[in-house]
């Protein structure tokens, strides 16, 4: 039996939007990890005020790219600067289509002169592997899917434990018997614990200091237990799947933008290459903002704040489109701070709504929430941030309304999709919001990459 492709799914549904539009879709949270350990509020507080331990081992899709052409295939299909990419360094890899739309981003670690590890949401891995095969590059691509898709219930190849918060250095010194070597942001250093070798990636989330420890799965339990034991007197808190999804709203990273792959006739073979039951065919679209044209959901890396990563000193797919786009007036990435009273009224039916998480594309409008506003943007991720005391959203909005302090409103509801006018007045309640910078966290906004 032939496995259906993404293009098969589009043809059967009638259009890419008809395939992907799923009103009321449940938001994604990491698989395998407990939803909460001590409660999402305490878990969020831990990386702000103490020290938090997060398990990233199960939801990351890994692909090792090795061979004489490893750098060339990645550089040909990504905007990044590969002239300044040291072994042991990691970068946010940004592949784009020929029209300059992002496929999605991923974390790319250089493990050797001709060896890389690309991790994250698998759309970037699919893109690189397809072009590696189609282009005849001398590379091998070896994959390890996330635990939800790994056949036979096997263990991951790697463990990934992230520690975050003001007391991280205290925890590190307790576990390793002293401080780790000084390491630049997004660079790694080799470490050993009781004879077990792995590496520490200097990392951070929601503006807090941190490391990501990565190594062979056979050492996972021992390393995890060592962190828990050393962290107990420091008040270490394990972070569950709910709270794990929220720091991106503070740190300004927009997860899983719609890949710009669904409409280009030249990508027909690529859509036939992709399985229907993969990220590109199953990640749902929903919210109060609906368009029947999938291209209305595409995004530019400039809109996501990746302009500084684009290196025009090399030729790559999409270069000409990005050169043109840098002079265009594009949407700006901002943080929306929701009015707490409106959140209780609209989301909580007059009460504290508890944990709120949504990746819905909700309408961002001018006005004061009376329903008569003009469309100026769209939300990309929404989450409760207890230390802030309300709900925040990452959004892309028109430059005319992107200045901090600008008052907007968010239409809260689910458009039914095809068959209903995209601009129909469906009586959605509005939540007042105030525009603030992205990243919202000041440290994340000003300090993250100072020593990169």
Backbone torsions as a table, in degrees:
resi	resn	phi	psi	omega
1	UNK	NA	129.3	-178.2
2	UNK	-76.2	132.4	176.7
3	UNK	-72.8	127.6	-178.8
4	UNK	-65.2	144.1	-179.4
5	UNK	-95.6	169.9	174.5
6	UNK	-58.6	-41.3	-179.7
7	UNK	-65.3	-36.3	175.5
8	UNK	-58.7	-43.5	179.9
9	UNK	-64.0	-41.4	177.9
10	UNK	-63.4	-45.1	-179.0
11	UNK	-62.1	-41.8	-179.0
12	UNK	-68.8	-39.7	-178.6
13	UNK	-75.2	-30.0	-179.7
14	UNK	110.6	-26.5	178.1
15	UNK	-167.2	161.8	176.9
16	UNK	-59.5	-40.5	-179.3
17	UNK	-67.1	-39.8	177.7
18	UNK	-62.3	-31.8	177.1
19	UNK	-70.4	-41.7	-169.7
20	UNK	-93.4	-21.8	-173.2
21	UNK	-73.3	116.2	-177.2
22	UNK	-137.2	87.1	-179.3
23	UNK	-55.0	136.8	177.7
24	UNK	74.9	16.9	-178.3
25	UNK	-59.5	138.1	177.0
26	UNK	-67.6	132.8	179.1
27	UNK	-68.9	145.3	179.1
28	UNK	-68.4	140.2	167.1
29	UNK	-135.3	155.7	-175.9
30	UNK	-57.7	140.8	178.5
31	UNK	-78.1	160.5	174.2
32	UNK	72.7	-47.1	-177.2
33	UNK	-65.5	142.5	175.7
34	UNK	-54.5	144.0	-180.0
35	UNK	-64.6	-41.0	176.6
36	UNK	-145.5	144.7	174.0
37	UNK	-101.3	-54.8	178.4
38	UNK	-122.6	6.1	-178.0
39	UNK	112.9	136.0	-172.5
40	UNK	-61.4	-31.5	-179.9
41	UNK	-66.1	-47.0	179.0
42	UNK	-65.7	-35.2	-179.7
43	UNK	-68.6	-40.0	174.2
44	UNK	-64.0	-41.2	-179.1
45	UNK	-62.7	-30.7	-173.6
46	UNK	-61.4	-41.7	-178.3
47	UNK	-81.5	-10.5	172.0
48	UNK	-87.3	-39.3	-168.8
49	UNK	-116.1	-17.6	-173.7
50	UNK	-140.1	-113.4	177.3
51	UNK	-149.4	136.7	-176.1
52	UNK	-125.4	147.2	177.3
53	UNK	-119.1	124.2	-178.9
54	UNK	-120.5	140.3	179.9
55	UNK	-104.3	109.5	-179.6
56	UNK	-102.8	13.2	-169.5
57	UNK	-70.3	-25.9	-166.4
58	UNK	-104.6	-20.4	-173.7
59	UNK	-107.1	2.2	179.2
60	UNK	-91.4	136.6	175.0
61	UNK	-97.8	120.9	-176.5
62	UNK	-107.4	141.5	172.6
63	UNK	-139.5	122.6	176.1
64	UNK	-90.5	127.9	-178.9
65	UNK	-117.1	113.2	-174.2
66	UNK	-136.7	148.1	177.5
67	UNK	135.7	169.2	-176.7
68	UNK	-56.6	-28.9	-177.3
69	UNK	-101.8	16.5	-176.2
70	UNK	-60.1	-49.0	179.9
71	UNK	-64.4	-41.3	-176.1
72	UNK	-64.1	-43.5	-178.9
73	UNK	-66.8	-37.6	178.9
74	UNK	-69.4	-41.8	179.7
75	UNK	-69.5	-34.4	180.0
76	UNK	-67.3	-22.1	-173.7
77	UNK	-125.1	16.9	177.2
78	UNK	-139.4	153.6	-175.1
79	UNK	-81.9	-9.9	-167.6
80	UNK	-72.2	161.0	176.0
81	UNK	-86.2	112.3	179.5
82	UNK	-95.4	-4.8	176.1
83	UNK	-73.2	-26.5	179.7
84	UNK	-119.5	74.7	-176.4
85	UNK	-146.0	96.0	-174.1
86	UNK	-81.9	152.0	170.1
87	UNK	-61.6	131.6	-175.6
88	UNK	94.8	-5.9	178.5
89	UNK	-96.2	154.8	173.5
90	UNK	-124.1	152.8	177.4
91	UNK	-138.5	156.8	170.2
92	UNK	-81.2	106.8	-175.5
93	UNK	-81.8	132.1	-173.3
94	UNK	-127.0	93.2	174.0
95	UNK	-87.0	144.0	179.1
96	UNK	-132.3	161.2	175.7
97	UNK	-80.4	175.8	-180.0
98	UNK	-63.3	-22.6	178.8
99	UNK	-90.0	3.9	176.0
100	UNK	83.9	15.3	176.1
101	UNK	-92.2	140.4	-177.4
102	UNK	-69.5	143.4	173.0
103	UNK	-83.2	-56.3	162.9
104	UNK	176.5	169.2	178.7
105	UNK	-101.1	169.4	176.9
106	UNK	-156.1	168.1	177.0
107	UNK	-96.6	119.4	-177.9
108	UNK	-110.5	118.8	179.3
109	UNK	-108.8	132.1	177.1
110	UNK	-90.6	114.5	-175.3
111	UNK	-100.1	-12.3	179.6
112	UNK	-168.6	178.2	-178.7
113	UNK	-57.0	-40.7	-179.8
114	UNK	-126.0	39.6	-176.8
115	UNK	-143.8	129.4	-178.3
116	UNK	-135.7	156.8	171.5
117	UNK	-124.8	120.2	179.1
118	UNK	-107.4	122.3	-172.4
119	UNK	-129.2	152.9	175.8
120	UNK	130.3	-148.9	177.2
121	UNK	-68.1	131.9	-164.8
122	UNK	-73.4	0.1	-178.9
123	UNK	-61.9	-38.7	178.6
124	UNK	-67.6	-38.9	179.2
125	UNK	-64.6	-42.6	178.1
126	UNK	-59.2	-43.0	-177.9
127	UNK	-62.0	-47.7	-178.9
128	UNK	-66.2	-44.0	-177.9
129	UNK	-64.4	-41.6	178.9
130	UNK	-59.5	-48.3	-177.5
131	UNK	-70.4	-30.9	176.0
132	UNK	-63.5	-42.5	-179.6
133	UNK	-72.8	-46.5	-177.0
134	UNK	-67.1	-36.9	-175.6
135	UNK	-85.8	-2.2	177.6
136	UNK	68.7	28.4	178.1
137	UNK	-70.4	146.1	179.4
138	UNK	-84.8	78.3	179.6
139	UNK	-145.3	159.3	169.0
140	UNK	-116.3	145.6	178.1
141	UNK	-123.9	113.6	-179.7
142	UNK	-113.6	127.1	-172.3
143	UNK	-114.0	151.6	170.7
144	UNK	-133.4	102.5	-177.7
145	UNK	-65.1	170.2	174.1
146	UNK	-67.7	164.2	-173.6
147	UNK	-62.7	-26.8	178.9
148	UNK	-67.4	-22.2	-175.4
149	UNK	-121.7	3.0	-179.3
150	UNK	-76.2	124.9	-174.5
151	UNK	-65.6	143.5	173.0
152	UNK	73.4	11.5	179.6
153	UNK	65.2	26.7	-178.5
154	UNK	-70.0	160.2	176.3
155	UNK	-75.3	156.8	173.5
156	UNK	-64.4	161.8	174.2
157	UNK	-75.5	-30.0	-174.8
158	UNK	-125.6	149.1	164.0
159	UNK	-98.4	151.4	174.8
160	UNK	-138.7	114.9	176.3
161	UNK	-121.3	127.6	-179.8
162	UNK	-109.7	133.6	173.7
163	UNK	-118.1	137.0	-173.0
164	UNK	-141.4	151.3	172.0
165	UNK	123.7	168.0	-176.8
166	UNK	-60.0	-23.0	-177.5
167	UNK	-100.8	17.6	179.9
168	UNK	-58.2	-46.0	-175.6
169	UNK	-65.1	-34.0	175.2
170	UNK	-62.3	-41.9	-180.0
171	UNK	-66.7	-44.2	179.7
172	UNK	-59.1	-45.6	-178.6
173	UNK	-65.2	-34.8	178.4
174	UNK	-68.9	-42.0	-177.5
175	UNK	-71.4	-44.4	-171.7
176	UNK	-101.2	1.8	177.6
177	UNK	76.2	18.3	179.9
178	UNK	159.1	173.2	-178.6
179	UNK	-70.1	153.1	173.5
180	UNK	-78.7	159.5	176.0
181	UNK	-57.3	145.7	178.8
182	UNK	-59.7	127.7	-172.7
183	UNK	-131.6	133.0	178.3
184	UNK	-67.9	157.9	176.7
185	UNK	-57.3	133.5	178.7
186	UNK	63.5	25.7	168.6
187	UNK	-115.8	156.8	-178.0
188	UNK	-119.6	158.0	176.2
189	UNK	-133.3	140.8	178.5
190	UNK	-71.8	143.0	178.6
191	UNK	-136.7	160.4	173.2
192	UNK	-133.5	146.7	178.0
193	UNK	-138.7	113.1	-179.3
194	UNK	52.7	42.6	177.8
195	UNK	81.7	1.0	-179.2
196	UNK	-100.8	123.9	-174.9
197	UNK	-96.4	135.8	173.0
198	UNK	-157.8	-164.7	-177.2
199	UNK	-134.8	156.0	179.3
200	UNK	-115.8	118.3	177.3
201	UNK	-95.8	122.3	177.4
202	UNK	-70.3	119.3	-168.5
203	UNK	-143.4	-176.3	176.5
204	UNK	-174.4	156.0	176.9
205	UNK	-147.2	148.3	179.3
206	UNK	50.3	32.7	174.4
207	UNK	81.5	5.6	-175.1
208	UNK	-104.6	153.2	177.4
209	UNK	-65.8	154.2	177.8
210	UNK	178.5	171.6	175.4
211	UNK	-134.7	155.0	169.0
212	UNK	-118.6	120.7	-179.2
213	UNK	-99.6	126.8	-171.8
214	UNK	-131.0	130.4	179.4
215	UNK	-168.1	-178.4	-177.6
216	UNK	-61.4	141.3	-176.4
217	UNK	-59.2	-27.6	-178.9
218	UNK	-61.6	-19.6	178.9
219	UNK	-98.8	0.9	-170.1
220	UNK	-59.1	-51.6	-174.5
221	UNK	-63.7	-41.2	-178.4
222	UNK	-65.0	-44.4	-179.2
223	UNK	-66.1	-42.5	-179.9
224	UNK	-60.8	-45.7	-179.3
225	UNK	-64.8	-36.0	179.1
226	UNK	-64.1	-40.9	178.0
227	UNK	-66.8	-42.7	179.9
228	UNK	-62.2	-43.9	-177.5
229	UNK	-66.4	-46.9	-179.6
230	UNK	-68.9	-28.3	-176.8
231	UNK	-82.2	-15.2	-175.7
232	UNK	-57.4	-49.9	179.1
233	UNK	-69.4	-13.8	179.0
234	UNK	-93.5	-1.1	-178.6
235	UNK	76.5	28.7	-179.8
236	UNK	-56.2	139.1	179.1
237	UNK	-122.1	127.8	172.0
238	UNK	-76.9	139.4	-177.0
239	UNK	-102.7	128.5	179.9
240	UNK	-87.8	-179.4	-173.6
241	UNK	-63.4	-33.4	-178.7
242	UNK	-67.1	-56.9	-177.6
243	UNK	-64.1	-31.1	-178.6
244	UNK	-57.1	-33.3	-174.9
245	UNK	-75.2	-10.3	-167.6
246	UNK	-94.5	-25.4	-174.9
247	UNK	-63.3	-23.8	178.0
248	UNK	-61.0	-28.4	179.6
249	UNK	-68.4	-30.2	176.6
250	UNK	-85.2	-35.0	-173.8
251	UNK	-88.3	-7.0	172.2
252	UNK	87.9	10.3	176.8
253	UNK	-90.9	127.0	179.2
254	UNK	-97.2	110.4	-176.2
255	UNK	-77.6	140.0	168.8
256	UNK	53.0	59.6	170.8
257	UNK	-64.4	157.2	-179.4
258	UNK	-64.6	120.9	179.6
259	UNK	-62.8	140.3	-178.0
260	UNK	-84.1	52.4	-168.9
261	UNK	-118.5	-3.4	-165.0
262	UNK	-87.6	-15.4	-169.6
263	UNK	-121.9	-17.2	-177.0
264	UNK	-72.4	120.6	178.7
265	UNK	-57.5	-30.1	-178.9
266	UNK	-71.5	-11.4	178.3
267	UNK	-102.5	16.1	178.3
268	UNK	-58.4	-45.5	179.1
269	UNK	-63.1	-34.8	179.0
270	UNK	-66.4	-41.3	178.7
271	UNK	-67.4	-29.3	174.6
272	UNK	-75.0	-25.2	178.0
273	UNK	-74.5	-34.3	-176.1
274	UNK	-79.3	140.6	175.3
275	UNK	-74.3	147.6	176.8
276	UNK	-62.7	-38.8	-176.1
277	UNK	-92.9	51.4	172.7
278	UNK	-122.5	-176.0	-175.2
279	UNK	-59.8	-36.5	-175.6
280	UNK	-71.6	-25.2	-179.2
281	UNK	-102.0	-8.4	-172.2
282	UNK	-122.1	-17.5	179.5
283	UNK	-70.4	114.9	-169.2
284	UNK	-77.8	155.9	167.3
285	UNK	-109.2	140.4	176.0
286	UNK	-164.7	176.2	178.9
287	UNK	124.1	-174.8	-177.4
288	UNK	-82.6	-16.2	178.5
289	UNK	-96.8	116.6	-179.0
290	UNK	-126.8	136.7	169.7
291	UNK	-137.5	138.9	177.0
292	UNK	-75.2	-9.1	-177.2
293	UNK	-99.5	112.6	-177.0
294	UNK	-59.7	-27.8	-178.5
295	UNK	-66.7	-19.0	175.3
296	UNK	-69.1	-13.8	179.3
297	UNK	-100.4	-7.3	178.3
298	UNK	-68.6	153.5	178.8
299	UNK	-134.0	152.9	175.8
300	UNK	-93.5	147.5	174.2
301	UNK	-59.5	-26.4	175.7
302	UNK	-62.4	-40.6	-179.3
303	UNK	-65.0	-29.5	-179.1
304	UNK	-86.4	0.6	179.2
305	UNK	86.4	19.2	-176.3
306	UNK	-98.7	12.7	-176.6
307	UNK	-57.2	-38.2	-178.2
308	UNK	-69.8	-17.7	179.5
309	UNK	-83.2	-14.8	-174.9
310	UNK	-77.1	121.9	-177.7
311	UNK	-111.2	104.5	-177.4
312	UNK	-82.9	4.4	178.7
313	UNK	-78.2	3.1	175.1
314	UNK	-138.7	158.6	179.1
315	UNK	-85.9	135.5	178.1
316	UNK	-153.4	158.4	179.3
317	UNK	-61.5	125.4	-179.3
318	UNK	95.5	-1.7	-176.1
319	UNK	-59.2	-47.8	-177.4
320	UNK	-62.6	-39.5	179.9
321	UNK	-65.4	-38.9	-179.9
322	UNK	-72.5	-34.1	174.0
323	UNK	-58.8	-42.7	178.6
324	UNK	-69.1	-39.9	-174.3
325	UNK	-69.7	-24.8	-176.6
326	UNK	-68.0	-14.8	176.7
327	UNK	-100.3	1.0	-179.2
328	UNK	-91.4	156.3	177.6
329	UNK	-87.5	100.9	-177.2
330	UNK	-104.3	167.4	176.2
331	UNK	-63.8	155.4	179.6
332	UNK	-110.0	143.1	174.9
333	UNK	-82.0	127.7	-179.2
334	UNK	-137.3	167.7	169.3
335	UNK	-104.5	133.6	173.3
336	UNK	-104.0	126.7	176.0
337	UNK	-99.7	110.8	-175.7
338	UNK	-73.2	143.2	173.3
339	UNK	-65.4	122.1	-173.0
340	UNK	-62.8	-37.6	178.6
341	UNK	-65.4	-38.9	178.3
342	UNK	-68.0	-35.6	177.4
343	UNK	-61.8	-45.1	178.2
344	UNK	-63.0	-41.1	-177.2
345	UNK	-68.9	-46.7	-171.7
346	UNK	-87.3	-46.1	-174.3
347	UNK	-89.2	-35.6	-173.6
348	UNK	-103.1	8.2	-179.2
349	UNK	52.0	43.2	176.8
350	UNK	91.7	-2.1	-179.1
351	UNK	-124.4	170.8	173.2
352	UNK	-60.9	121.8	-176.5
353	UNK	-75.5	-6.4	-175.6
354	UNK	72.8	-142.8	-176.0
355	UNK	-75.9	126.8	178.0
356	UNK	-119.8	128.7	176.4
357	UNK	-145.3	130.5	178.8
358	UNK	-154.5	139.5	170.9
359	UNK	-107.6	17.1	-176.7
360	UNK	-65.9	149.5	172.8
361	UNK	-90.8	91.3	178.5
362	UNK	-93.8	147.7	179.3
363	UNK	-67.2	131.9	169.5
364	UNK	-106.8	125.1	-170.9
365	UNK	-126.8	159.8	170.0
366	UNK	-74.0	172.4	174.3
367	UNK	96.3	-169.8	-171.5
368	UNK	-115.8	27.7	176.0
369	UNK	85.1	20.6	-178.3
370	UNK	-94.2	0.9	177.5
371	UNK	87.1	0.6	-178.5
372	UNK	-105.5	14.9	-174.6
373	UNK	-81.1	161.9	177.3
374	UNK	-90.5	140.4	177.7
375	UNK	-65.7	123.0	178.8
376	UNK	-126.3	-4.1	-179.3
377	UNK	-179.7	-170.5	-175.7
378	UNK	-149.6	142.0	176.1
379	UNK	-78.5	154.0	179.8
380	UNK	-120.2	-33.2	173.3
381	UNK	-155.7	141.3	-177.0
382	UNK	-132.6	137.4	179.5
383	UNK	-157.5	149.4	170.5
384	UNK	-69.3	132.0	175.3
385	UNK	-123.5	94.1	-172.0
386	UNK	-59.2	-41.2	178.6
387	UNK	-61.1	-23.4	177.6
388	UNK	-86.9	-25.4	177.4
389	UNK	90.7	12.5	178.5
390	UNK	-161.0	-166.5	178.4
391	UNK	-100.6	136.9	175.2
392	UNK	-114.2	156.6	174.8
393	UNK	-137.4	141.5	164.4
394	UNK	-88.6	133.9	-175.7
395	UNK	-144.5	155.7	171.6
396	UNK	-110.5	120.8	-177.9
397	UNK	-136.1	164.3	-178.4
398	UNK	-60.8	142.1	179.9
399	UNK	-54.0	-30.7	-178.7
400	UNK	-64.8	-16.8	-178.5
401	UNK	-124.1	19.1	-174.4
402	UNK	-96.0	-3.6	-177.6
403	UNK	-70.4	136.5	177.1
404	UNK	-54.5	136.3	-178.7
405	UNK	97.0	-12.5	179.1
406	UNK	-64.5	136.4	179.2
407	UNK	-94.1	128.7	177.7
408	UNK	-135.7	-179.7	173.3
409	UNK	-137.7	154.5	-178.6
410	UNK	-117.6	124.2	176.9
411	UNK	-77.5	120.8	-174.5
412	UNK	-104.3	107.5	179.9
413	UNK	172.8	179.6	-176.1
414	UNK	-121.0	108.9	174.4
415	UNK	-66.9	136.1	-176.7
416	UNK	-71.0	-14.7	178.2
417	UNK	99.3	-152.0	-176.1
418	UNK	-53.3	142.2	-178.0
419	UNK	97.9	-12.0	176.9
420	UNK	-121.8	134.2	-179.4
421	UNK	-52.8	128.6	178.6
422	UNK	-56.4	-29.5	-177.9
423	UNK	-100.4	12.7	-179.1
424	UNK	-63.5	142.1	175.4
425	UNK	-80.6	104.0	-176.6
426	UNK	-99.9	9.6	175.4
427	UNK	72.0	24.3	-179.4
428	UNK	-66.0	136.4	173.6
429	UNK	-68.3	154.3	179.7
430	UNK	-111.4	145.4	175.3
431	UNK	-114.8	121.8	177.4
432	UNK	-69.3	144.7	-178.4
433	UNK	-147.4	156.7	178.0
434	UNK	-118.2	132.7	179.1
435	UNK	-74.6	132.5	173.6
436	UNK	-134.9	167.2	-177.0
437	UNK	-64.1	162.5	170.9
438	UNK	-127.4	125.9	0.4
439	UNK	-63.2	148.7	177.7
440	UNK	-71.8	-39.2	179.2
441	UNK	-71.1	127.1	-175.0
442	UNK	-63.6	-40.4	179.4
443	UNK	-63.5	-44.2	178.3
444	UNK	-62.0	-34.7	-176.6
445	UNK	-74.3	-33.0	-169.5
446	UNK	-115.7	-21.4	-169.0
447	UNK	-117.3	-20.4	-170.7
448	UNK	-45.8	-52.2	-167.5
449	UNK	-108.3	18.8	-177.3
450	UNK	-63.2	-31.0	-179.9
451	UNK	-111.9	22.9	-180.0
452	UNK	-69.5	NA	NA
